Amino acid sequence: MKKTEIFMIAITVIIVIIASFKAFGDMKNTTPDGKIKIRMPTATSSGTLYATGAAITHMWNEKIPTIKASVQSSAGGVENLNMVNDGEAQVSIAISSNCYQSFHGTDIFKGHANPHLRVIAGLYLNPNQVIATDKSEINKIEDIKGKHFAIASAGSSVYNEVKTHLETANIKVPDDIQAEYIGFGEAAAMLQNKTIDGAWIMAGVPSSSVMQTLSSNSHLVNLSDDFIKQMQKKYPWYVAYTIPKGTYPAQKTDIQTTAVKMVMFCNEDLPDEVVYELTKAFWENVEELSKTQKSLKNLTPQEAVKNIADLPIHNGAMRYYKEINAI
């Protein structure tokens, strides 16, 4: 190929990118110097997800000169999905179950569907961890019926997980339990004081909060094979997950539970070239990111397109995955 032809192709690509940015910039806020703003809500500013989002947006700003990315604190996945749906944010992260519900307008997203939701990347698995005091006699999920149990704040991602699991076990929420609508930080203190029987948390393994709680006469509750299969039959996003023995104090056996994949997502109207650059930069720098963000360790593009609840992948991200033969 002649140098002139290569030059013309390069110019054409640049024009397409600029046109895409301009089209999006006409609809969304841009910086005074014309950069596209990518707002990324995550979770509370003290949480792990916020730190992960901060690392990703910082990397994007360094690697992609045409955008200005910023991390924002939020109430978590449900709010993140609503913010992207409402155009208040452009990219975010949530568990795949909530993404599925948002896309289809079911459960807590009834009447507020987002059929324009698109996946950028499936990230790491986020396991459910069910904790009970030793004196509670909670040894399987069905034993939670009638117990004093912390189920997170109503409307939160964790609350939705609790409700889904307990109702699969024929336990109505909140009718069949003594519910505490509190976050895990407060629940952990109540578990240590033995003022509640159990609590539910979604967190990476090992979790320092879970470790602290399990050091004081509490244990993890194992989910049976049959129960996990029931969950997978009803809800396509669940994956069986094993917490290896010895992960936590006095944990003498492997613990089976369910997990859902964390998903980085955006709306369909985020231009293909923008999403392509975001996706490419993420995967080309994920190893470096994982040095400070342990949740991003051992991620691969090949796994990023699996277990995402059959949600559509954004065209820009799809282009990258096809380029590297991940799809």
C-alpha positions in Angstrom: 0.0 0.0 0.0 1.3 3.4 -1.0 2.2 6.0 1.7 -0.5 8.3 0.1 -3.2 5.7 0.6 -2.1 5.0 4.2 -2.2 8.7 4.9 -5.7 9.1 3.4 -7.0 6.2 5.4 -5.6 7.7 8.6 -7.2 11.0 7.8 -10.5 9.3 7.2 -10.3 7.5 10.5 -9.6 10.7 12.4 -12.5 12.5 10.7 -14.8 9.7 11.7 -13.6 9.8 15.3 -14.0 13.6 15.4 -17.5 13.4 13.8 -18.5 10.8 16.4 -17.2 12.9 19.3 -18.9 16.0 17.9 -22.2 14.3 17.4 -22.1 13.0 21.0 -20.9 16.4 22.2 -23.9 18.1 20.8 -26.1 16.0 23.1 -23.9 15.7 26.1 -21.7 18.1 28.1 -18.2 18.7 26.9 -15.3 20.5 28.5 -14.3 24.1 27.3 -11.5 22.5 25.2 -14.0 20.2 23.5 -13.3 16.9 25.4 -16.2 14.6 26.0 -17.1 14.2 29.6 -17.4 10.6 30.8 -19.1 10.6 34.3 -18.7 7.3 36.1 -20.8 6.8 39.3 -19.6 3.8 41.4 -20.5 3.5 45.1 -19.7 5.3 48.3 -16.4 7.2 48.4 -15.1 4.8 51.0 -15.9 1.7 49.1 -13.7 -0.6 46.9 -15.7 0.1 43.8 -15.1 3.8 44.1 -11.4 3.3 44.2 -11.6 1.0 41.2 -13.6 3.6 39.2 -11.1 6.3 40.2 -8.2 4.2 38.9 -10.0 3.4 35.6 -11.0 7.0 34.9 -7.5 8.2 35.8 -6.1 5.8 33.3 -8.6 6.8 30.6 -7.6 10.4 31.0 -4.0 9.5 30.5 -4.5 7.3 27.5 -7.4 8.9 25.6 -6.8 12.6 24.9 -10.3 13.3 23.6 -12.2 12.6 26.8 -12.4 13.9 30.3 -13.4 11.0 32.7 -14.4 11.5 36.3 -15.4 9.1 39.0 -18.4 9.9 41.2 -19.7 8.5 44.5 -23.2 7.0 44.5 -25.5 4.7 46.4 -24.4 1.8 44.2 -25.5 -0.3 41.3 -29.2 0.6 41.2 -28.6 4.3 41.3 -25.8 3.9 38.7 -28.1 2.2 36.3 -30.8 4.9 36.7 -28.2 7.7 36.3 -27.0 6.2 33.0 -30.6 5.6 31.9 -31.4 9.2 32.7 -28.4 10.6 30.9 -26.8 11.9 34.1 -23.8 9.5 33.6 -22.2 7.9 30.6 -20.4 4.8 32.0 -20.8 2.8 35.2 -20.5 -0.6 36.9 -23.3 -2.7 38.4 -23.9 -6.4 39.0 -25.3 -8.3 36.0 -28.5 -9.1 37.7 -29.4 -5.5 38.2 -28.3 -4.7 34.6 -30.6 -7.5 33.3 -33.5 -6.1 35.3 -32.8 -2.5 34.1 -32.6 -3.6 30.5 -36.0 -5.5 30.7 -37.7 -3.2 33.2 -38.4 -5.8 35.8 -38.4 -6.0 39.6 -37.0 -2.7 41.1 -36.8 -1.2 37.6 -40.4 -1.8 36.7 -41.7 1.2 34.8 -38.1 2.5 34.2 -36.7 0.1 31.7 -33.5 0.9 29.7 -33.5 -1.2 26.5 -30.6 1.0 25.3 -28.2 -0.4 28.0 -25.1 -1.9 26.5 -22.2 -3.9 28.0 -18.6 -2.6 27.7 -17.0 -5.5 29.7 -17.9 -8.2 32.1 -15.4 -7.8 35.0 -15.0 -9.9 38.2 -17.4 -12.2 40.0 -19.1 -10.7 43.1 -20.1 -13.5 45.5 -23.0 -13.5 47.9 -21.8 -14.3 51.4 -24.4 -15.3 54.0 -23.2 -15.0 57.6 -24.9 -16.3 60.7 -24.0 -16.5 64.4 -23.2 -19.9 65.7 -26.1 -19.8 68.2 -28.7 -18.9 65.5 -28.9 -22.4 64.2 -28.8 -21.1 60.6 -27.0 -23.8 58.6 -28.8 -23.6 55.3 -30.7 -20.8 53.6 -34.1 -22.2 54.6 -33.2 -21.8 58.3 -33.3 -18.0 57.9 -37.1 -18.1 58.1 -38.3 -16.4 61.3 -34.8 -15.1 62.1 -33.6 -11.6 62.9 -31.7 -10.9 59.7 -30.0 -7.9 58.1 -31.0 -7.5 54.5 -29.4 -4.2 53.5 -31.2 -1.0 52.6 -34.5 -1.4 50.7 -34.0 -0.9 47.0 -30.3 -1.5 47.1 -28.5 -4.2 45.0 -27.8 -6.3 48.1 -31.5 -6.1 49.2 -32.5 -7.3 45.8 -30.1 -10.3 46.1 -31.5 -11.2 49.5 -35.0 -11.0 48.3 -34.3 -13.1 45.2 -32.6 -15.8 47.1 -34.9 -16.0 50.1 -38.0 -16.1 47.9 -36.5 -18.9 45.9 -36.2 -20.7 49.3 -40.0 -20.0 49.9 -39.2 -17.3 52.4 -41.3 -14.1 51.9 -39.4 -10.8 52.4 -40.1 -9.1 54.8 -43.1 -11.1 56.1 -41.2 -14.3 57.1 -38.2 -12.7 58.8 -37.4 -10.0 61.3 -35.8 -7.7 58.9 -33.1 -5.1 59.6 -32.7 -2.6 56.7 -29.1 -1.8 57.4 -25.7 -1.8 55.6 -23.2 -4.5 56.3 -21.0 -2.2 58.4 -23.7 -1.8 60.9 -24.8 -5.4 60.5 -21.3 -6.6 61.3 -21.3 -4.7 64.6 -24.7 -6.2 65.5 -23.4 -9.7 64.6 -20.4 -9.3 66.9 -22.8 -8.1 69.6 -25.1 -11.0 68.9 -28.1 -8.7 68.5 -29.0 -10.2 65.2 -28.9 -13.8 63.9 -27.4 -13.2 60.5 -26.6 -10.8 57.6 -26.0 -10.8 53.9 -23.1 -9.2 52.1 -21.9 -9.1 48.5 -18.1 -8.6 48.5 -14.9 -9.9 47.0 -13.2 -12.8 48.8 -11.6 -12.4 51.2 -13.5 -9.5 52.7 -12.0 -7.8 55.7 -15.5 -7.0 57.1 -16.5 -10.7 56.8 -13.2 -11.8 58.3 -13.7 -9.5 61.3 -17.2 -10.8 61.8 -16.3 -14.5 61.5 -13.6 -14.2 64.2 -16.4 -13.9 66.8 -18.5 -17.1 66.9 -20.1 -16.7 63.5 -20.0 -18.8 60.3 -20.7 -18.7 56.6 -23.8 -20.5 55.4 -23.4 -23.0 52.6 -25.9 -23.0 49.7 -26.7 -26.5 48.4 -26.2 -27.7 44.9 -29.9 -28.1 44.4 -30.6 -24.5 45.6 -28.0 -23.1 43.3 -29.4 -25.0 40.3 -32.9 -23.5 41.2 -31.4 -20.0 41.2 -29.7 -20.6 37.8 -32.8 -22.0 36.3 -34.8 -19.0 37.3 -32.2 -16.3 36.8 -29.6 -16.6 33.9 -26.9 -14.5 35.5 -25.9 -16.6 38.5 -22.7 -18.6 38.7 -21.8 -21.2 41.2 -18.9 -19.9 43.4 -16.7 -21.7 45.9 -15.1 -19.9 48.9 -12.1 -22.2 49.6 -11.6 -23.6 53.1 -9.2 -21.5 55.1 -10.2 -18.3 53.4 -11.6 -17.0 56.7 -10.9 -17.8 60.4 -12.1 -21.2 61.5 -13.5 -22.0 58.0 -12.7 -25.7 57.8 -14.7 -26.5 54.7 -15.3 -25.1 51.2 -18.4 -22.9 51.1 -20.6 -22.9 48.1 -22.6 -19.8 47.2 -23.8 -17.9 44.2 -22.0 -15.0 42.4 -22.9 -12.5 39.7 -20.5 -10.7 37.4 -19.8 -7.1 37.8 -20.5 -5.4 34.5 -19.1 -2.1 33.0 -21.9 -0.6 30.9 -23.1 2.4 29.0 -25.9 3.5 26.8 -26.3 2.6 23.1 -25.9 6.3 22.1 -22.4 6.6 23.4 -20.5 6.7 20.0 -18.9 3.5 18.8 -15.5 5.2 18.5 -15.6 6.4 22.1 -16.6 3.0 23.4 -13.9 1.3 21.3 -11.3 3.6 22.7 -12.5 3.1 26.3 -12.6 -0.7 25.8 -9.2 -0.9 24.1 -7.5 1.3 26.8 -9.0 -0.7 29.6 -7.8 -4.1 28.4 -4.4 -2.8 27.3 -3.9 -1.4 30.8 -5.8 -3.8 33.0 -2.6 -5.6 34.2 -1.2 -2.3 35.4 -4.5 -1.3 37.0 -4.6 -4.7 38.9 -1.4 -3.8 40.8 -3.5 -1.4 42.9 -7.0 -2.8 42.3 -6.9 -6.4 43.3 -10.5 -7.0 42.0 -9.1 -6.5 38.5 -6.5 -9.3 38.7 -6.6 -12.2 36.2 -9.3 -10.6 34.1 -9.3 -11.5 30.4 -11.2 -10.2 27.4 -12.3 -13.7 26.6 -14.1 -14.0 30.0 -15.4 -10.5 29.7 -18.0 -11.5 27.2 -19.3 -14.5 29.3 -21.9 -14.7 32.1 -23.3 -11.2 31.3 -26.9 -12.3 31.5 -27.3 -12.4 27.7 -27.1 -8.6 27.6 -26.1 -6.9 24.3 -22.5 -5.7 23.9 -22.0 -2.2 22.7 -20.9 -2.1 19.0 -17.7 -0.2 19.9 -16.7 -2.8 22.4 -17.7 -5.6 20.1 -15.4 -4.2 17.5 -12.5 -4.5 19.9 -13.3 -8.0 21.0 -13.6 -9.1 17.4 -10.2 -7.5 16.6 -8.5 -9.6 19.3 -10.5 -12.7 18.5 -12.2 -12.7 22.0 -15.5 -13.3 20.2 
